[in-house]
Amino acid sequence: MRHAGDPGPNSTTGADRPRAPGPIRRALARVLVRGADAGMRSVTRLLGASPTAGREEISEAELRDLVAVNTVLRGEERQLIAEVLAAGARHVREIMVPRTDVVFLDARQPIVEALRVVRGARHSRFPVIDGSSDDVVGFVHLRDLAIRPDRDDAQVVGQLAREVKRLPTSKQVLTALSEMRRERHHLAVVVDEYGGTAGIVTLEDLIEELVGEIHDEYDVAPEPLLAGGAAPSEVDGRLNLADFAELVGFALPSGPYETLGGFLMCRLGRLPAVGDEVRFDRWRLVVRALDGRRVARVTLVRTIPMGVRPSSPGDAGGPGTVT
């Protein structure tokens, strides 16, 4: 889920697509997601270290070494610990739903009208704004709009708004998860360095960073894989760089962007148009569809056969291409 309460298109998915969390992963997750400190203590206890070992007493490198030499841990347990360590280095801006994908409700909007808007959505929580998406005053749950006491005289959405948590874009995933669990928040507004709304993140988004995708009947169908687990021929332009690398099997260079669409825009030096392409390594990345000014779908075309090394990081491109 990437919208409030809904797994969205920037969901992590890979060539070996994550399976539904099994009983071992769920049991470990219940321990680890209590926070970075509790997670670290639980892992070190499992590895035979002192139960009182804290963050100041053991580094990430030392913890990785303990995992590497431990003979008790099974494959799924090792994988979960690796995911926890990886999540500790990520920030909420990398997994949030960008503001362009969020359904906002205005505080002055009549409840009857708001209910018509949200009935077509696949999520259940909606930020409430006071005229601008940079001025979020709270959030409402779908049931707040649809199920109300007979004597409730509220007429507009703002009268039903609940308090909403705010997180900076630089907040790390594990820290954000710990805060939201402790304070019992299921949704948070992600605020950029200028004080504006960058997007939203849900508790489920944060948990999925540790245990993999949590699928339900409202999920968007996952990206199709080709035969033999090969990379898909088309992907969502909103995939962040880590999810893209996991899905297609090669990584894009880091830069002043978080998503595949941002990479294409940076390489093109302008807003992308349908048909634009960027060549990288042995691939052509072609813009297939736009959603407003945003890259919605990207086609992947291999330019060099498997097993053949490219002569340079980028292949020679023709008209309308960027290498």
C-alpha positions in Angstrom: 0.0 0.0 0.0 1.3 3.3 -0.9 -1.7 5.5 -0.6 -3.1 5.9 2.8 -3.9 2.4 3.7 -3.3 1.1 0.2 -0.2 -0.6 -1.3 0.7 1.5 -4.3 2.7 1.4 -7.5 6.0 2.0 -5.8 5.7 -1.2 -4.0 8.8 -3.3 -3.8 8.8 -6.2 -6.1 11.7 -8.2 -7.5 12.8 -10.8 -10.0 12.3 -13.3 -7.2 9.2 -11.6 -6.0 8.7 -11.6 -2.2 6.5 -14.3 -1.0 3.8 -13.7 1.6 5.4 -13.5 5.0 5.5 -16.9 6.6 5.1 -17.7 10.3 8.8 -17.3 11.0 9.0 -13.9 9.4 5.8 -12.7 11.1 7.0 -13.8 14.5 10.4 -12.1 14.0 8.8 -9.0 12.6 6.7 -8.6 15.8 9.9 -8.4 17.7 12.0 -6.4 15.3 9.5 -3.7 14.4 9.2 -2.5 18.0 12.0 -0.1 17.1 15.6 0.1 16.2 16.8 -0.2 19.8 14.6 -3.2 20.6 15.4 -4.8 17.3 19.1 -4.5 17.8 18.9 -6.0 21.3 16.7 -8.9 20.1 19.1 -9.7 17.2 22.2 -9.6 19.4 20.5 -11.8 22.0 19.7 -14.3 19.2 23.3 -14.3 18.1 24.6 -15.0 21.6 25.8 -11.5 22.4 24.9 -9.7 25.7 21.2 -8.9 26.0 22.1 -5.5 27.3 24.2 -4.7 24.2 22.9 -1.4 22.8 23.6 0.7 19.8 26.6 2.3 21.4 28.2 -1.1 22.1 27.8 -2.8 18.8 28.2 -1.3 15.3 26.3 -2.4 12.2 29.5 -3.9 10.8 30.0 -6.0 14.0 26.3 -7.1 13.8 26.8 -8.2 10.2 29.9 -10.2 11.2 27.9 -11.9 13.9 25.2 -12.9 11.4 27.8 -14.1 9.0 29.5 -16.5 11.4 26.4 -17.6 13.3 25.4 -21.2 12.5 22.0 -21.2 14.2 20.2 -18.7 12.0 18.2 -20.1 9.1 17.9 -18.5 5.7 14.7 -16.6 6.3 16.0 -15.3 9.6 19.2 -14.1 8.0 17.2 -12.4 5.2 15.0 -10.6 7.7 18.0 -9.3 9.7 19.5 -8.1 6.4 16.3 -6.3 5.6 16.2 -4.6 9.0 19.7 -3.4 8.6 19.0 -2.1 5.1 15.8 -0.4 6.3 17.9 1.4 8.9 19.8 3.2 6.2 16.7 4.3 4.3 14.6 7.4 4.7 10.9 7.9 4.6 11.2 10.1 1.4 12.3 6.9 -0.4 9.1 5.0 0.4 6.4 7.7 0.8 3.5 8.2 -1.5 4.3 11.5 -3.3 1.8 14.3 -2.9 0.8 14.0 -6.6 -0.6 10.6 -5.8 -2.4 11.5 -2.7 -6.2 12.1 -2.5 -6.7 15.2 -0.3 -10.0 16.3 1.1 -10.6 20.0 1.8 -11.8 20.9 5.3 -14.7 22.9 3.9 -15.8 20.1 1.6 -19.3 18.8 2.4 -19.2 15.3 3.9 -21.7 14.0 1.3 -19.5 15.2 -1.5 -16.3 13.8 0.1 -18.0 10.4 0.5 -18.6 10.3 -3.3 -14.9 11.1 -3.9 -13.5 8.5 -1.6 -15.8 5.7 -2.6 -13.8 5.2 -5.8 -10.5 5.0 -3.9 -8.7 1.8 -2.8 -7.4 3.3 0.4 -9.1 4.2 3.7 -7.3 7.3 5.2 -7.3 10.8 3.6 -5.4 13.9 4.6 -7.5 17.0 5.2 -6.2 20.3 4.0 -7.2 23.9 4.5 -7.1 25.1 0.9 -3.6 23.9 0.0 -1.9 20.5 0.1 0.9 22.3 2.0 -1.5 23.0 4.8 -2.6 19.7 6.2 -4.9 20.1 9.2 -5.6 16.4 9.9 -7.0 13.3 8.3 -10.2 11.3 8.1 -10.9 7.6 7.9 -13.4 6.3 5.4 -15.6 5.1 8.3 -15.6 8.6 9.7 -17.4 9.7 6.5 -19.6 6.7 6.0 -20.6 5.5 9.5 -21.7 8.4 11.7 -24.0 8.6 14.8 -27.6 9.7 14.2 -27.1 12.8 16.4 -23.8 13.8 14.7 -24.5 17.3 13.3 -21.1 17.6 11.4 -21.6 19.0 7.9 -18.1 19.4 6.5 -14.9 17.3 6.5 -13.0 19.6 8.8 -15.4 18.8 11.6 -14.4 15.1 11.5 -10.6 15.6 11.0 -8.3 13.8 13.4 -4.8 14.8 14.5 -2.1 13.8 12.0 1.5 13.1 12.6 4.3 14.8 10.7 7.7 13.4 9.7 10.6 15.1 8.0 11.8 13.6 4.7 15.1 12.8 6.4 13.6 10.6 9.1 15.0 7.0 8.9 12.5 4.2 8.4 13.1 2.3 11.6 12.9 5.5 13.7 9.7 6.5 12.0 8.3 3.0 12.6 9.1 3.1 16.2 7.5 6.5 16.7 4.3 5.7 14.8 3.8 2.5 16.8 4.5 4.1 20.1 2.2 7.0 19.4 -0.4 4.8 17.7 -0.4 6.7 14.4 -1.3 4.8 11.2 -0.6 7.7 8.8 2.0 10.5 8.8 2.5 13.5 6.5 6.0 13.8 5.2 7.3 17.4 5.3 10.1 18.7 3.1 12.9 21.1 4.2 10.8 24.1 3.2 7.8 23.0 5.3 5.7 21.9 2.4 4.0 18.5 2.0 6.2 16.1 0.2 3.8 13.1 0.5 2.4 10.6 3.1 3.6 7.4 4.6 1.6 4.7 6.4 2.5 2.3 9.1 2.0 -0.6 6.7 4.5 1.1 4.2 7.1 1.0 7.0 6.5 -2.5 8.1 6.7 -3.7 4.5 10.2 -2.5 4.4 11.1 -5.2 6.9 8.9 -8.1 6.0 8.1 -7.7 2.3 4.9 -6.8 0.6 1.6 -7.4 2.5 -0.9 -8.2 -0.3 -4.7 -8.0 0.0 -7.7 -8.1 -2.3 -7.3 -4.4 -3.1 -3.7 -4.5 -4.2 -2.7 -3.4 -7.7 -1.6 -6.5 -9.7 2.2 -6.9 -9.4 4.5 -6.2 -12.4 4.5 -9.2 -14.7 7.7 -11.2 -15.0 8.9 -12.8 -18.2 9.5 -16.5 -18.5 12.4 -17.8 -16.3 12.1 -14.9 -13.9 13.6 -12.4 -16.3 13.1 -8.6 -15.9 9.7 -7.3 -17.0 9.4 -5.6 -20.3 7.6 -2.6 -18.8 7.6 -1.0 -15.3 6.1 1.8 -13.4 7.9 5.1 -13.7 7.3 5.8 -10.0 9.5 2.9 -8.8 12.2 4.2 -6.5 15.8 3.3 -7.4 16.1 0.4 -4.9 12.8 -1.2 -6.0 13.8 -0.8 -9.7 17.1 -2.5 -9.1 15.5 -5.4 -7.3 12.9 -5.8 -10.0 15.0 -5.6 -13.2 18.3 -6.8 -12.0 20.5 -3.7 -12.6 20.9 -0.5 -10.7 20.7 3.1 -12.0 23.2 5.6 -10.8 22.3 7.8 -7.8 21.6 11.4 -8.3 19.2 14.3 -7.4 16.2 12.0 -7.8 14.5 9.1 -6.0 12.6 7.4 -8.8 12.9 5.9 -12.3 11.0 8.8 -13.7 13.3 11.2 -11.9 16.3 9.5 -13.5 14.8 9.9 -16.9 14.0 13.5 -16.4 17.5 14.2 -15.1 19.1 12.5 -18.1 16.8 14.2 -20.6 17.3 17.6 -19.0 13.6 18.5 -19.4 10.1 17.1 -18.8 9.8 13.7 -20.5 7.4 13.1 -23.4 6.0 9.9 -24.7 8.6 8.2 -26.9 11.6 9.7 -25.2 14.3 7.2 -24.4 17.5 7.0 -22.4 20.2 4.4 -23.0 22.0 3.0 -20.0 24.4 0.1 -19.9 22.8 -2.5 -22.2 19.2 -1.2 -22.0 17.0 1.4 -23.6 14.5 3.0 -21.2 11.6 4.3 -23.3 8.8 6.5 -21.9 5.6 4.8 -22.8 2.9 6.7 -20.9 2.6 9.9 -18.8 0.3 10.8 -16.0 0.1 14.6 -16.3 3.8 15.6 -16.3 4.9 12.5 -14.5 6.4 9.4 -16.1 3.8 6.6 -15.6 5.1 3.6 -17.6 8.6 2.8 -19.0 9.4 0.1 -21.5 12.7 -1.7 -21.1 14.4 -2.9 -24.3 17.7 -4.8 -24.2 20.2 -3.5 -26.7 23.0 -6.0 -26.1 22.5 -9.7 -25.8 23.0 -11.5 -22.5 26.6 -12.5 -21.9 28.0 -9.7 -24.1 29.7 -6.8 -22.2 29.0 -3.3 -23.5 32.0 -1.4 -24.7 31.1 1.7 -22.5 28.6 2.6 -19.8 26.3 4.0 -22.4 25.6 2.8 -25.9 25.6 5.2 -28.8 22.1 6.7 -29.1 20.3 8.0 -32.1 18.0 11.0 -32.6 15.6 11.5 -29.7 17.7 9.4 -27.3 20.0 10.3 -24.4 22.9 8.1 -23.3 
